[in-house]
Amino acid sequence: MTTHSNAYEETEDVDLDLIQDDALDDEETSSTGYDRESPGLEGLELEERQALRRVVGMSTELTDISEVEYRKLLLERVLLVGVWTEGSAEDAENSLAELKLLAETAGSEVLDGVIQRRKKPDPATFIGSGKVADLRNLVASLGADTVIADGELAPAQLRNLEDRLKVKVVDRTALILDIFAQHAKSKEGKAQVELAQLQYMKQRLRGWGGNLSRQAGGRVGAAGGGIGGRGPGETKIETDRRRINTKISKLRRELKDMKGTRVTLRQERRRHSVPSVAIAGYTNAGKSSLLNAITGAGVLVENALFATLDPTTRRTTTSDGRVYTFTDTVGFVRHLPHDIVEAFRSTLEEVADADLLLHVVDGSHPDPMAQIQAVREVLSEIGAVDVPEIIVINKGDVADPMALAPILHRETGAIVVSARTGEGIDKLKAQVEAALPQPDVAVEALLPYDRGDLVSRIHSEGSVDSLEHTGDGTRLTARVHPQLAGELAPYQVAAAN
């Protein structure tokens, strides 16, 4: 994870006595033990509200000495904190486990994770003012330099936590934005991520003391903000916010131009009536692996969250020769930041405009139904709920059949595959071909042998029912789209006779 944002470089304010204190006394340690038998949906018990609950298995394991030395030099040491407001204890732990994977993907060393049971997050400090002191002691005892909150923090919550914990505080949204910034490769992807980061940052500008409230002074030159400033009364935060707004406007213009290229390509496929299939799903569910297994696309495959952000489109053919396209899209995650959805809207439109959606689910995940729900929430936000959908449960070779049974019972037409072993891929291809839109105009034509181009187009764009080579030419019956039917009109058998 990048270490330059909001990092504290001044140490005068750090409470040295706090660092020298014992880690936690026995009473506090016992209060942080996680009681798995506490109720998940009933009312909040007193002991639940008075404890930060440790979550087992949050520490990042290091096995190689050279790796330890390298990580200590480069990686942030982070402590995870979440607020359990609804659902079961298992749901809360799964959410924090996913936050751990996100933190490790961003390049952090996870030291520990705690959960606070509350009816709703505290509006001032997220976990409550009393628990901030406990968290501060835990930060000092572990030697953490960053706290990551499992949720989106309001600017006031972020400021209050940093002031009291004396370390950098990052929320789930900033963490995901950081991962996107690391993994974006194309010009469009980088612009989309930068736009989302600026929109997030604009509401969270913060300086040291009264730095951002400082006025320019009475002179017109450099002290007055220079040419383009608002005058000597403009504060630094106003100047910074204005510059961010200017950059946001520029990025939106650039993305609009890039969107035009994508729209043109999409319209060209529509003009030739090429059906499109979009692959969407939870991050690290195996979308790129599935695309490679079906089309041999050669897309990067990595066991990491958001390994590929840039959409990839590949052409393939059905068993009867019709051409259609597969598009791999950006992965989704629970509580995907709204700024990301807005910035990547032009890319996600590939899903909304598709003829068929392959919704890929990680069959080995502890809670696949939650993945399906999270993806469908984003699909609803981008207007893709009406696209025909096939649930594809990937990683079937390592998934527990008992865990897959509820999905197969609830989702009719769901299919279990393994992109790694090839299990179920042929069955999936057949199911995709059957679900693709069929050409609806029946034609019977006699084509001279010098019009082999039309015969080729009938094979690639339509569905051939019968074909016969005669002395006068190629006679065939087929179903094609209206545009191609118009080009075949002079050669139709009825017209020729």
C-alpha positions, 0 to 999 in steps of 0.5 A: 500500500502506498505510504505517502498519503496523510503519513505523519512525519512529525513525532513530537505529539506522539505520547511516549508514555503510551509506547512505553506502557505494557501491551495490555493488562490481563483484564483487558486481554481477557475482554478482547477474547472472541466469544463465538457463542454470543448471539448474532441477531439478538439484542446486544449484550453488555459484554459485547458492547464493552469489548473489542473482539479479536479475530483469529488468523489476521496476522500475515505469516512470514516464512523466509528471513530475507522476505521478513527483512524486505517487508519490514523495509517496505510494508506498512504494519496495519491493524484492522478494525471493523464494526459488526452491526448486523448479521452473524458473527461469521458474516462479520469475520468474513468481511474482516478476512476479506479486508485482510486480503485487500490489505495484503494485496495493497502491500501491507503486513497485517498484524491483527484484527478486531471487531466492535459490536454496535447497533450502528457505527459511532458518528464521531469515531466509528467504534466509540470514544471508549474503544478508541483508547483500547485501540490506541493501546493495541496499536502501541503494543503491536507497533502498527503504523496504520489502522484500516477501518472496514467501512467508509469513514466520514471526514470527521471520523477519519480526522478524529481517529487520526488525532487520537490514535496518532497513526495513519487511518485508512478506510476500506474505500481508500484501500480499494482505490489504492489497489486500483491505482497499483493495477491499472495499466491502460490509459483509460484505466489510469484516468478512471482510477485517478478520477475516483481518487480525486472525488474521494480526496476532495471531501477529505482535504486536511493539513497540519493545524491551521495550514489549510485555513491560511490566507494568502496575504495582501500582495498580488504576487506569489503570496497572493496566489498568483495569476488565476487565484481568487485574491488575498482572502482565499485559503489554501483549502479553497485553492486545493479544492479548486485545483482538484475540481479543475483536474476532475473536469479535465479527466472527465473530458478525456474519459468522454473521448475514450468512451467514444472509441469504445462506443464506436467498436460496440456499434460496429459489432451491433451493425454486424449483429455479432452477439456479445457475452460479458463475464462479470463476478466477484474479484478473484473468482476466476473470470480471466481464467474462464476467458482463457479456458474458453477463448485462449485469450492469454489474459493475466491470471493471478491469485490476487484481488483486482489483478486485472482491471482493463476489460478484454474482448475476444472473438470466438465461434459457436460449433456451427461457425457463428461469431460472438465475443467474450468481454472480461470486466473489472471484478466486484467486491462487497461495498465497492466504492461508489466513486469507482462505479461512477469512474468505471461506468463506461467500462461497465456499460459493456455488461449492460449492453451485452446479450448474455451475462456469465456471472462467475462465482468462487465456489471455494469461497466461505460465503458464495451467496454473499458474493452473488448478492454483492455483484447483483447490487452493482449490476443493478446500479449500472442498469444490467439487471435485465441482461440474461444471466448464467451463474457459473460456479468456478473452482469446482475442483476444490469446492465443497459439494455440500456448500454448492448445493444451496446455490444449485437449488436456488439458481436455476441453470447454474453450472459448476466448472473448473477453469484450471482443469477444464471440467464443465467448460464444454457444457458451459460453451453449449449452454452459452450457444443455446442462450445466444440470440438467434437470427430470425429471418429465414432465407433460401438462396442460390449463390454463384461461386464468385460470391463466396464472401456471402457464404462466409458471412452466412456461416459467421453471422447466421445459422445454416440449416442445409447447404448443397453445391450444384452446377449453378452455385451454392444452394442453402437455407439459413436464418440470418439477421435482417441486414444480411437478408437484404443483401441476399435478396437478389439470390433468393431461390423464389426470385431466381425462379 
